[in-house]
């Protein structure tokens, strides 16, 4: 009996305390005026989500991330009163660009190609490398974390 209890305890300690779900990823990250939502699985270790901001002005930025490599494509699809630029909302057009790339072979759906096709549609397009695991990656592809800092829901 004592051996069985030790085995169960060891198994519980080896498992994460709480595996995050994709639904939990939709959350407010900045008290009442910023957050993440629209998380989705693009398949083959790739995810996408929207960061939103709504204080004094509004903005929507999307990120497509490769959970294994940590590379990410970030772009703004809508903004109003965030700076001196004219307001715009090209969210539908930008998401169609991403969808067209994701429908084809992944070998051709590179972040550089997506960025080039988003050039006339989105703003503030950047390809970066994420240092930590993202919420969507933790929920959908935890096995691809590698040496990135684990995501903690907080």
VMD Tcl script that draws the C-alpha trace (Angstrom):
set ca {
  {0.00 0.00 0.00}
  {2.76 2.45 0.91}
  {4.56 1.73 -2.37}
  {1.39 2.39 -4.38}
  {0.88 5.74 -2.63}
  {4.47 6.75 -3.37}
  {4.01 5.81 -7.03}
  {0.82 7.89 -7.29}
  {2.52 10.82 -5.56}
  {5.50 10.61 -7.92}
  {3.18 10.57 -10.96}
  {1.28 13.61 -9.67}
  {4.50 15.57 -9.16}
  {5.69 14.69 -12.67}
  {2.55 16.12 -14.31}
  {1.98 19.84 -14.75}
  {-0.17 21.31 -12.00}
  {-2.64 22.70 -14.51}
  {-2.62 22.22 -18.26}
  {-3.88 25.42 -19.86}
  {-6.77 25.19 -22.32}
  {-7.27 27.27 -25.44}
  {-10.40 28.79 -23.87}
  {-8.30 30.11 -20.96}
  {-6.00 31.88 -23.42}
  {-8.78 34.38 -24.21}
  {-8.21 36.79 -21.36}
  {-7.60 40.37 -20.28}
  {-3.86 40.95 -19.92}
  {-3.93 44.68 -19.07}
  {-6.62 45.65 -16.56}
  {-9.80 46.37 -18.55}
  {-8.07 47.71 -21.66}
  {-5.96 45.02 -23.30}
  {-5.94 41.31 -23.87}
  {-5.71 38.27 -26.12}
  {-8.46 36.41 -27.94}
  {-9.29 34.57 -31.17}
  {-6.69 31.86 -30.48}
  {-6.67 29.17 -33.12}
  {-4.74 26.12 -34.21}
  {-3.28 26.48 -37.70}
  {-1.91 22.92 -37.61}
  {1.58 21.49 -37.76}
  {2.72 23.31 -34.63}
  {1.53 26.75 -35.72}
  {-0.98 28.95 -33.84}
  {-2.51 32.39 -34.21}
  {-4.17 34.91 -31.88}
  {-5.22 38.54 -31.63}
  {-3.93 41.10 -29.13}
  {-6.44 43.90 -28.57}
  {-6.10 47.30 -26.97}
  {-8.85 49.74 -26.03}
  {-7.84 52.75 -23.98}
  {-7.92 56.24 -25.48}
  {-7.61 54.46 -28.85}
  {-8.10 50.94 -30.19}
  {-5.83 48.48 -31.96}
  {-5.84 44.87 -33.12}
  {-2.59 43.01 -33.71}
  {-2.38 39.40 -34.83}
  {0.46 36.98 -34.23}
  {1.14 33.76 -36.13}
  {3.64 31.68 -34.16}
  {5.58 28.50 -34.81}
  {5.54 26.74 -31.44}
  {8.67 24.69 -32.14}
  {11.05 27.34 -33.43}
  {9.52 30.26 -31.53}
  {9.47 32.38 -34.68}
  {6.47 34.67 -34.99}
  {4.89 37.00 -37.52}
  {3.11 39.98 -35.94}
  {1.01 42.56 -37.78}
  {-1.57 45.26 -37.04}
  {-4.91 44.96 -38.82}
  {-6.87 47.81 -37.24}
  {-6.23 50.98 -35.29}
  {-7.99 54.17 -34.36}
  {-6.67 57.12 -32.33}
  {-3.45 55.28 -31.38}
  {-1.10 57.84 -32.96}
  {-1.02 60.39 -35.77}
  {-1.84 57.84 -38.48}
  {-5.23 57.68 -40.15}
  {-7.61 55.07 -38.71}
  {-7.98 51.83 -40.62}
  {-9.48 48.33 -40.34}
  {-8.19 45.72 -42.77}
  {-8.76 42.76 -40.46}
  {-10.84 40.73 -42.92}
  {-8.35 41.24 -45.77}
  {-5.35 40.41 -43.59}
  {-6.95 37.23 -42.25}
  {-7.73 36.18 -45.84}
  {-4.02 36.57 -46.68}
  {-3.07 34.32 -43.76}
  {-5.79 31.79 -44.64}
  {-4.62 31.60 -48.25}
  {-1.09 30.76 -47.10}
  {-2.25 28.24 -44.52}
  {-4.45 26.42 -47.06}
  {-1.42 25.53 -49.17}
  {1.64 23.47 -48.39}
  {3.37 24.57 -45.20}
  {6.73 24.60 -47.02}
  {5.48 27.62 -48.99}
  {3.69 29.32 -46.08}
  {6.80 31.06 -44.76}
  {6.62 34.13 -42.58}
  {8.60 36.09 -45.17}
  {6.04 35.30 -47.87}
  {3.14 36.11 -45.57}
  {4.78 39.40 -44.58}
  {5.28 40.33 -48.23}
  {1.62 39.63 -49.02}
  {0.48 41.58 -45.95}
  {2.57 44.60 -46.93}
  {-0.28 46.47 -48.65}
  {-2.90 45.36 -46.14}
  {-1.49 45.47 -42.59}
  {0.78 47.80 -40.64}
  {3.74 47.27 -38.30}
  {4.63 43.88 -39.80}
  {7.49 42.18 -37.97}
  {9.06 38.74 -37.82}
  {10.46 38.02 -34.37}
  {11.65 35.20 -32.16}
  {9.67 34.59 -28.99}
  {11.70 33.83 -25.86}
  {8.89 32.13 -23.98}
  {6.13 29.68 -24.76}
  {2.84 31.34 -25.70}
  {-0.54 30.44 -24.21}
  {-1.83 28.89 -27.43}
  {1.35 26.83 -27.81}
  {1.07 25.65 -24.19}
  {-2.53 24.62 -24.80}
  {-2.08 22.94 -28.18}
  {1.58 21.97 -28.59}
  {3.24 21.69 -25.17}
  {5.60 19.04 -26.53}
  {7.19 21.69 -28.78}
  {8.25 23.97 -25.89}
  {11.90 22.94 -26.07}
  {14.09 25.27 -24.02}
  {11.65 28.21 -24.12}
  {10.39 29.49 -20.77}
  {7.11 27.65 -20.00}
  {3.88 29.63 -20.24}
  {2.20 30.30 -16.89}
  {-1.39 31.53 -16.82}
  {-1.48 34.44 -14.45}
}
mol new
graphics top color blue
foreach p $ca { graphics top sphere $p radius 0.5 }
foreach p [lrange $ca 0 end-1] q [lrange $ca 1 end] { graphics top cylinder $p $q radius 0.2 }
display resetview
